[in-house]
Amino acid sequence: MLVATTNDLPGYRVTAHLGVARGVTVRSRSVIGNIGGAVQSIFGGNITIYTKLAETARQEAYDLLVRHAGELGADAVIAMRYDANEIMDGITEVLAYGTAVKVEKL
């Protein structure tokens, strides 16, 4: 599956638009993660516990996006984006979305 943040794919022609494909996940911070994050924040710099949580959530949303696009019959996803919203304190929704398309190589 080709996935691009651009509106086209160089070397390919879009032959059909299949609609919006999306992948969504909702993740929460654990108590242990919050304690570890608090300790790391005392020393400054990258808070690796939260970085790992964010990357895991993005990867899961991306994988779900690719699966949904495949279910739609897509060869590719164009104009792919991420969005995140805090649903409540410590609980975040991460959405990956884009346009599912059929493509042919030029």
N, C-alpha and C positions, 0 to 999 in steps of 0.2 A: 504494500500500500504506500503510495506516494503521499506525503503530507507537506504542505508548504504554507507559509504565512503570506505569500504573495497571491495576487489575484489570477495568476496564470502560471503555467509550467513551461519554461523554455524547452523546446524540443518536442512538445506535445500539443495536441489540439483537443480542446474540450468538445466532446460530441454530445453530451447530455448532462443537464443539471438534475440531480436527484433529490435535492432539498437539503435542509439543515441536518447535519449529523452532530451528535453531542455525546459527551461523557461527563457524568457528574459524580462526585464523591463527597461525603461529609465526614470530616475527621475531627477528633477532639484531642486535646493535650491530656496526658495522664498526670496524676499527682506526682509521680516520680519524675516525669519529664519537666514539670513546673519547678520542682525543687532543683533539679540539675540545671535548668535554664537560669534560675535565680542565682545559683552559685556562679555560673559562667558569666552572668551579667556584671557581677562584682568586679571581675578582672577586665571587662571590656572586650571588644573585638567580636569576631563571629561567634554567635551562639549556636554551636553545631547541633545541639539537640533539636532546636527549632528549624534549622536549615534542613536537617534530615526529614523531619516531619513534613515540611513544605514540599520538598522534592518528592517524597513518597506520594503525597496527595496529587501533585501534578502528574506524576507518572501513571498513577491509577486512573485519573481522569482522561489522560491521553490514550491509554490502552482501551478504555471503554469507548472513546470516540472512534478509534480505528475499528473496533468490533462493530459498532453501530453503522459506520459507513459501509463496512463489508456486508452487513445484513441488508443494506439498501441496494447492494449490487455495485458499489462504487469501486473504481480503480484508484481514485485519489481523493484527497480533501484539499481544497484551496481556501485561502483567506482564514486559516486556522488561527484561533485566539484562545487565550486563557482569561478567566475572570474568577474572582474570589470574593466572597462575602462572609462576614461574621454573622452567623445565625443567632448566637448568644455568646456570652463570655466563654471563651475557650473552645468554641465549636465553630468550625469554618467549612463552608461549602466551596469546593473548587470545581469549576466548569471548564471543559475544553470543548470548543465548537468550531464549526467551519461548514463550507459547502461541499457536499458529496457530489462527485462528478465521475462520468465515464470519460476516459481519454484514449487517444491513439497516438502512437509515436509518429513523428514527422519523418 
